[in-house]
């Protein structure tokens, strides 16, 4: 999956239907200003997903991403796995752990695909 600016704009409208898209985009664009802030569109999508339509959460998630974008990606893309401890994941069978990751991946792709109407898998 290679997310692009158009997908970010689409998800802004879906996630923040009551807000001015330009205002939401201005906050989102705070992430990606620095050269070390990687994977801009992917991280911005994760920020949107975790914000659940709240401008306060949007700003908070941007701040977290600016500190370590991997945290935002992990909780957006692998929410069920992130609810478990690392020790718990290690004690699982490989099949059980993979099942959790597969379900997480599926839920994320469904969230992305919800309004886009494309196959992002």
Secondary structure, DSSP 8 states (H G I E B T S, - for coil): ----HHHHHHHHHHHTTTS-HHHHHHHHTTTT-STT---HHHHHHHHHHHHTT-HHHHHHHHHHHHH-HHHHHHHHH-HHHHTS-HHHHHHS-HHHHHHHHHHHHHHHHHHHHHHH-S---
